[in-house]
Amino acid sequence: MNTIAKDAQKPIRLSLDLKPAIKDQLDDLQKRIGAPTLVEVIRKSLALYELFVEHEKSGGKVILENPDGSRERLKIL
């Protein structure tokens, strides 16, 4: 493996200042999805958000179907 590939794999440490309510949301979501770490929650959240943004930018729509069968559009941008 070359140096560039090794550097691409190194984690980067970030420090975040979060309000307690946001931290509570992350902790709750971690439990609900069974994620082993908060980093995994953030990684999955980012991947999903990126998917939604790219889908909308290309002209698509994100539609949520409610338990009663009704549908609503999720507006990301």
Summary of the structure (lengths in Angstrom):
residues: 77
radius of gyration: 17.0
end to end distance: 39.4
largest distance: 54.2
contacts: 131
relative contact order: 0.08
helix: 53%
strand: 10%
